[in-house]
Amino acid sequence: MEQAQIPEPEVKSNARTSLSFGAPTLNARVPEGPIQEKWDTHRFNMKLVNPANKRKYTIIMVGSGLAGSSAAASLAELGYNVECFCYQDSPRRAHSIAAQGGINAAKNYRNDGDNVYRLFYDTVKGGDYRSREANVYRLAQLSGNIIDQCVAQGVPFAREYSGLLDTRSFGGAQVSRTFYARGQTGQQLLLGAYQALSRQIGLGKVKMFPRTEMLDVVLVDGQARGIVVRDMVTGAVSSHVGDAVVLATGGYGNAFYLSTNAKGCNATAIWRAHRRGALFANPCYTQIHPTCIPVSGEHQSKLTLMSESLRNDGRVWVPKQAGDKRNPADIPESERDYYLERRYPSFGNLVPRDVASRAAKAICDAGYGVGPGSLGVYLDFADASKRLGTRAIRERYGNLFDMYDRITGEDPYKVPMRIYPAVHYTMGGLWVDYNLMSTIPGLYVIGEANFSDHGANRLGASALMQGLADGYFVLPYTIGDYLAQAKLTGVDEQHAAFREVEHDVQQRVSNLLAIDGKRTVDSFHRELGQLMWNNCGMGRNEQGLRQALEHIPQLREEFYGNVKVSGANEEINQSLEKAGRVADFLELSELMCIDALHRTESCGGHFREESQTPEGEALRDDEHFSYVAAWEFAGMDKRPVLHREALDFEYVHLAQRSYK
Ligand SMILES: Cc1cc2nc3c(=O)[nH]c(=O)nc-3n(C[C@H](O)[C@H](O)[C@H](O)COP(=O)(O)OP(=O)(O)OC[C@H]3O[C@@H](n4cnc5c(N)ncnc54)[C@H](O)[C@@H]3O)c2cc1C
């Protein structure tokens, strides 16, 4: 067979021509000085907008999940006018509401040796040394403020007997620093942020646009000045002008079709911004979460997470004998392999997600898996129930156990849960500098939508921390620095740039409706997802990635020739909404594979099968890949251009990650 013509990435001309470590081509604007002082120094050096002038500025906030709600409320509280958009009927339905297990903070309430530096260290190491040290340190510094802010809002975090906030442990840490509200932490945090947002809506400082989907960003004189949206009820396309635009639009794990994300999660906002010039960083870094309810059949359109918090008390095991079909209760202790405890005695069941996921896959691939298709491992609470009593287990995890029971028909108080890894989070996203600004001036990206502080693997309970740090504490400072200095010309919706983008959007919608083919949008999405899971999922290799890169453009071509989008534009039309999102996934997936192909090392959530240690752990190549890969869109059918931000590890020294 002839080898596929895969576009090799073009390397930015002023960068190195070989993939060796050298001068960066991207300036992250990290402040000078010791890491502990960078954020404070920066806050002092940033320009301020006079309180009386803040009301002259309008900020467009796309997204009202935890990142968007917290940012919109905080900016409005400061005096800015905010226009906030989401595609759900209420901010309360953002995907953030699904977050279960908790949120990290270096409060050291347990007196177990935690501090800001340890959280910083754990996060850099957990991310397999592919994150920006200065951002991670700031995140750890702000973590305590987030808890204080949320408690002040009335978020009902779990408390222990003395009344102090309770904590539990999450993977990749040997301290207990995860604050939680049963298995509904995201819901409670979102209600807190939503209250703050509602107050500002009531005061007229935030104008909320629910059921409104942003379909493009508009640049005037190279600056982000607004967005073009579609009203999802009437189909009307309109423009909104602002002085800065913030994307808080969440992650793109649904490129894989099956994931733990809410069905609506999509990449359109960031992908459209990418096409207008925002660099897309580390698109291939996907988090595969080890504890999800296994896929049960082809009918499925969604996967369900069982929170990592369960690994505090649940023990992971498989039968020692391959193909053992006995009932788990009939398998004696001596015939069970608690493989995480055996392989990683220091961290045991609480190894980071990438490590636990790979271990589960490896053991199932070797024939030891349990349940249908042998694609599952046990997560067993029998010991914890004996030690703590069923009541304590119910108090900690009751809602998760109920959810498991309802979905599988098995009672996890009586039989071990069966779990398997699934797509959960995307560490990649739009590249941002230390101020959270993308490569388009005036376009900020926060929460899961940016390429984030998590490097190649996110530690559990740190997405909520990052989204809320961005929204409550970072963006409100840094956006002012931009507004105070930017030269912004007066524009309105009639400006030629807006008219042009509106026209593009209308054209795209009409084109999708006009195809009138034979295949459903979902069938394309499902095929793309399977292709991505098989070739750019838990394990990737050159051959598989090249195959995927050959198939994706073919699938895209078929989509534009044969997709069936039923209904019309001027009505509620989920088929049309999905078609636009799948069209964007069909482009983004290609970039994910190009990124995965070029990174011939393994790191965190990116496991290149060609690059592993003799024990099967991820083997990094720091000499050649210690950088953020930020891709520039060069046009369809053109090679994306690779820009690199070199990563320096001044404080947490590069080492092979070990959790043994
Ligand atoms: C099941 C599950 C459990 C999790 N549990 C935890 C946990 O315990 N701890 C933890 O730290 N993390 C957890 N996470 C991860 C965490 O929940 C997410 O990373 C985080 O909530 C993302 O927040 P966000 O504000 O960035 O995005 P989201 O909450 O996804 O919000 C995105 C917003 O953008 C809007 N939007 C998107 N595109 C458009 C568009 N084109 N136009 C208009 N609006 C748009 C949406 O309407 C929404 O308002 C979990 C994730 C899952 C899937």
PDBQT file of the ligand as one rigid body, heavy atoms in Angstrom, charges set to zero:
ROOT
HETATM    1  C1  LIG A 701     -18.125  13.759  34.786  1.00  0.00    +0.000 C 
HETATM    2  C2  LIG A 701     -17.046  14.752  35.107  1.00  0.00    +0.000 A 
HETATM    3  C3  LIG A 701     -16.631  14.932  36.417  1.00  0.00    +0.000 A 
HETATM    4  C4  LIG A 701     -15.632  15.843  36.730  1.00  0.00    +0.000 A 
HETATM    5  N1  LIG A 701     -15.231  15.988  38.024  1.00  0.00    +0.000 NA
HETATM    6  C5  LIG A 701     -14.264  16.878  38.323  1.00  0.00    +0.000 A 
HETATM    7  C6  LIG A 701     -13.840  17.059  39.670  1.00  0.00    +0.000 A 
HETATM    8  O1  LIG A 701     -14.338  16.424  40.591  1.00  0.00    +0.000 OA
HETATM    9  N2  LIG A 701     -12.877  17.962  39.909  1.00  0.00    +0.000 N 
HETATM   10  C7  LIG A 701     -12.287  18.694  38.927  1.00  0.00    +0.000 A 
HETATM   11  O2  LIG A 701     -11.427  19.511  39.212  1.00  0.00    +0.000 OA
HETATM   12  N3  LIG A 701     -12.697  18.565  37.647  1.00  0.00    +0.000 NA
HETATM   13  C8  LIG A 701     -13.657  17.681  37.318  1.00  0.00    +0.000 A 
HETATM   14  N4  LIG A 701     -14.055  17.531  36.022  1.00  0.00    +0.000 N 
HETATM   15  C9  LIG A 701     -13.556  18.474  35.007  1.00  0.00    +0.000 C 
HETATM   16  C10 LIG A 701     -14.302  19.800  35.124  1.00  0.00    +0.000 C 
HETATM   17  O3  LIG A 701     -15.646  19.553  35.439  1.00  0.00    +0.000 OA
HETATM   18  C11 LIG A 701     -14.265  20.632  33.859  1.00  0.00    +0.000 C 
HETATM   19  O4  LIG A 701     -12.966  20.686  33.358  1.00  0.00    +0.000 OA
HETATM   20  C12 LIG A 701     -14.725  22.048  34.140  1.00  0.00    +0.000 C 
HETATM   21  O5  LIG A 701     -15.963  22.050  34.802  1.00  0.00    +0.000 OA
HETATM   22  C13 LIG A 701     -14.811  22.863  32.875  1.00  0.00    +0.000 C 
HETATM   23  O6  LIG A 701     -15.338  24.122  33.205  1.00  0.00    +0.000 OA
HETATM   24  P1  LIG A 701     -15.411  25.265  32.130  1.00  0.00    +0.000 P 
HETATM   25  O7  LIG A 701     -16.078  26.417  32.778  1.00  0.00    +0.000 OA
HETATM   26  O8  LIG A 701     -14.064  25.483  31.539  1.00  0.00    +0.000 OA
HETATM   27  O9  LIG A 701     -16.323  24.668  30.961  1.00  0.00    +0.000 OA
HETATM   28  P2  LIG A 701     -17.857  24.129  30.970  1.00  0.00    +0.000 P 
HETATM   29  O10 LIG A 701     -18.392  23.874  32.309  1.00  0.00    +0.000 OA
HETATM   30  O11 LIG A 701     -17.868  23.020  29.968  1.00  0.00    +0.000 OA
HETATM   31  O12 LIG A 701     -18.670  25.340  30.392  1.00  0.00    +0.000 OA
HETATM   32  C14 LIG A 701     -18.605  25.697  29.035  1.00  0.00    +0.000 C 
HETATM   33  C15 LIG A 701     -19.556  26.845  28.810  1.00  0.00    +0.000 C 
HETATM   34  O13 LIG A 701     -19.335  27.358  27.510  1.00  0.00    +0.000 OA
HETATM   35  C16 LIG A 701     -20.575  27.443  26.824  1.00  0.00    +0.000 C 
HETATM   36  N5  LIG A 701     -20.264  27.286  25.397  1.00  0.00    +0.000 N 
HETATM   37  C17 LIG A 701     -19.444  26.371  24.819  1.00  0.00    +0.000 A 
HETATM   38  N6  LIG A 701     -19.362  26.596  23.502  1.00  0.00    +0.000 NA
HETATM   39  C18 LIG A 701     -20.158  27.658  23.243  1.00  0.00    +0.000 A 
HETATM   40  C19 LIG A 701     -20.487  28.371  22.058  1.00  0.00    +0.000 A 
HETATM   41  N7  LIG A 701     -19.963  28.050  20.884  1.00  0.00    +0.000 N 
HETATM   42  N8  LIG A 701     -21.343  29.399  22.171  1.00  0.00    +0.000 NA
HETATM   43  C20 LIG A 701     -21.886  29.763  23.379  1.00  0.00    +0.000 A 
HETATM   44  N9  LIG A 701     -21.583  29.137  24.525  1.00  0.00    +0.000 NA
HETATM   45  C21 LIG A 701     -20.722  28.093  24.448  1.00  0.00    +0.000 A 
HETATM   46  C22 LIG A 701     -21.448  26.381  27.424  1.00  0.00    +0.000 C 
HETATM   47  O14 LIG A 701     -22.800  26.712  27.211  1.00  0.00    +0.000 OA
HETATM   48  C23 LIG A 701     -21.033  26.488  28.895  1.00  0.00    +0.000 C 
HETATM   49  O15 LIG A 701     -21.713  27.532  29.512  1.00  0.00    +0.000 OA
HETATM   50  C24 LIG A 701     -15.032  16.596  35.696  1.00  0.00    +0.000 A 
HETATM   51  C25 LIG A 701     -15.440  16.417  34.377  1.00  0.00    +0.000 A 
HETATM   52  C26 LIG A 701     -16.407  15.479  34.078  1.00  0.00    +0.000 A 
HETATM   53  C27 LIG A 701     -16.746  15.236  32.653  1.00  0.00    +0.000 C 
ENDROOT
TORSDOF 0
